[in-house]
């Protein structure tokens, strides 16, 4: 699976159903490229298209149960990989990371706000 496909599944898992154009912006690809990607993931059973109940003209891309399961499995694999790496650090290194957490969380918050602004 491509990085863009995996990132798209993660985005859908985090944010819920989205329009293809919104997904293209979020993943930094063109709308035609996202349309192809969604079609491939749809054929693989990872996503499906559904009508937007609030606007019948809009089609939303939604995770299927298989897509949600794949996203959860990938996320857990990442958590497990980091846990194994953290086990290799010294006590001082773990303390340094813990001390850096407030700044790292602030960076993540800033990035999230910047992404929300660019989506508007």
C-alpha positions in Angstrom: 0.0 0.0 0.0 1.3 3.5 -0.9 2.0 6.1 1.8 -0.7 8.2 0.4 -3.2 5.4 0.6 -2.2 4.7 4.2 -2.4 8.4 5.1 -5.8 8.7 3.4 -7.1 5.8 5.5 -5.7 7.4 8.6 -7.3 10.7 7.8 -10.7 9.0 7.3 -10.2 7.1 10.5 -9.5 10.4 12.4 -12.0 12.7 10.7 -14.8 10.5 9.4 -16.3 10.6 5.9 -14.8 13.3 3.6 -15.3 14.5 0.1 -12.7 13.5 -2.5 -11.7 17.1 -2.9 -11.1 17.5 0.8 -9.0 14.3 0.9 -6.9 15.5 -2.0 -6.1 18.8 -0.1 -5.4 17.0 3.1 -3.0 14.6 1.5 -1.4 17.1 -0.9 -2.4 15.4 -4.2 -4.6 16.5 -7.1 -8.3 15.7 -7.1 -7.9 13.4 -10.2 -5.1 11.5 -8.3 -7.3 11.1 -5.2 -10.2 9.9 -7.4 -8.0 7.1 -8.8 -6.7 6.3 -5.3 -10.2 6.1 -3.8 -11.3 3.9 -6.7 -8.4 1.5 -6.0 -9.2 1.5 -2.3 -12.8 1.0 -3.0 -12.0 -2.0 -5.2 -9.9 -3.4 -2.3 -12.9 -3.1 0.0 -11.2 -0.4 2.3 -13.5 2.5 1.5 -16.9 3.1 0.1 -18.8 6.1 -1.3 -22.0 7.2 0.3 -24.3 10.1 -0.3 -24.1 13.0 2.1 -27.4 13.0 4.1 -27.2 16.8 4.4 -26.6 17.5 0.7 -27.7 14.9 -1.8 -25.4 16.3 -4.5 -22.3 15.4 -2.5 -20.6 12.0 -2.3 -18.5 11.2 0.8 -15.7 8.6 1.0 -16.1 6.4 4.1 -14.0 3.7 5.7 -15.4 0.2 5.5 -14.9 -2.1 8.5 -11.9 -3.6 6.7 -10.5 -0.1 6.1 -11.0 0.9 9.8 -9.4 -2.4 10.9 -6.4 -1.8 8.6 -5.9 1.8 9.9 -6.1 0.5 13.5 -3.6 -2.3 12.8 -1.1 0.2 11.2 -1.5 2.6 14.1 -0.9 -0.1 16.6 2.1 -1.4 14.7 3.6 2.2 14.9 2.9 2.3 18.7 4.5 -1.1 19.2 7.6 0.0 17.1 8.0 3.1 19.2 7.6 1.2 22.4 10.4 -1.2 21.4 12.6 1.8 20.5 11.8 3.5 23.8 12.9 0.4 25.7 16.4 0.9 24.2 16.8 4.4 25.7 18.6 5.2 28.9 16.8 6.6 31.9 18.3 10.1 31.2 17.1 9.9 27.6 13.6 9.0 28.7 13.6 11.9 31.1 14.7 14.2 28.4 11.9 13.1 26.1 9.4 13.5 29.0 10.7 17.0 29.6 10.2 17.8 25.9 6.6 16.5 25.7 4.9 19.9 26.4 6.8 21.5 23.5 6.1 18.5 21.2 2.4 18.7 22.1 2.4 22.4 21.4 4.0 21.7 18.0 1.3 19.1 17.2 -1.4 21.6 18.2 0.1 24.3 16.0 0.3 21.9 13.1 -3.3 20.8 13.6 -4.5 24.5 13.6 -2.4 25.2 10.4 -4.0 22.2 8.7 -7.5 23.3 9.7 -6.8 26.7 8.3 -5.6 25.3 5.0 -8.7 23.1 4.7 -10.9 26.2 4.9 
